[in-house]
Amino acid sequence: MLKGGVSVYTKTIGMPSAKKVLLRALDNCDTNYPIVPSFTYKSDNLDLLLDKTEKEYKDIMLEKDNLDHAIACHWGPNAFGFVFVERE
């Protein structure tokens, strides 16, 4: 990844696998900045992920963000994840 770039985690097979990948990704989060839990269309999948998210990360999260169409069209319906600043 280029400095100042964007990291994107690819699709996985199955919801449990996707949740594990996303929760592990938070280990690289710079907790000096907020985390934005994001989703497209419905937040059901995100809500299940948030139930498994550690409190230290929940404490710095902003409100859930239903992504606008410019980004959502790349994620697809019912997608979910976190937007955060990665530690250097």
N, C-alpha and C positions, 0 to 999 in steps of 0.2 A: 504494500500500500504506500502511496505517496504521502509525504507529510502534508497534513491538511486535507487529505482525501476522505472518502467515505468507505467504510467497511460494510459489506452486505453479507448476511448469512443466507445461504441457499435453502431451498425447500428440502425437507426431510420426509422420510416415509413414516407416517403415523404421528398422531398428536403427542403421545408421550415423548417421542424422540425430539420433536420440535421444541417442546417445553424444556427439556434437558439442555438443548443447545442454547436456547435463549437465557436460561438461568445461569449457565456457565459463562456466557458472554458478559454478564454483569460483573464478573470477577475482574474484568479489565476496565471497569468504569472509574472515571475520575470523580470521586464523591464531592469534589469542590463545586460541581455543577449539577443542576437538576437533571433528572431522568424524565423523559416524556413517554408514558405508556400510550401506544398508538394502535389503531385498528381501522379496518374498512368495513363499512356496512353495519354490522352488528358487533357488539363488544363481548359476546358470550365467550369466545375463545380467550380473549384477553383477560376476562374475569377469572377464568380457570387458572391462567398463568399467574395472575396476581395473588391468588390464594396460596400459591407455592413460593412466592417471592419473600426473601428475608426482610425483616423489619428495617434493617439498616438502609436498605435500598428504598423501601416504601416511604421512609421518612423524608427522602429528598425528591420524591416524585411529584410532578405537577398533575393537574387533572388529566383524565383520559382524553386523547385527541382523536376524533373521527377525521381521518385524513381527507383532504380535499381531492377532487377528481384528478388533478394533475399528477399526484403521487399515487393515489389509489389505483389508477388504471395499470400501474406497473406492479403493484402488490397483488391485485385480484380481490374478489369478494371474500369476506370473512377472514382476511389475513390479520395478523397481529404481531406486535413486537415492541421493542424499546428503542428510543432514540436517545443517545447519550454521547458524552465526550469521553474518548478513550484515554487512559493514562499513558504517559510517555514512558 
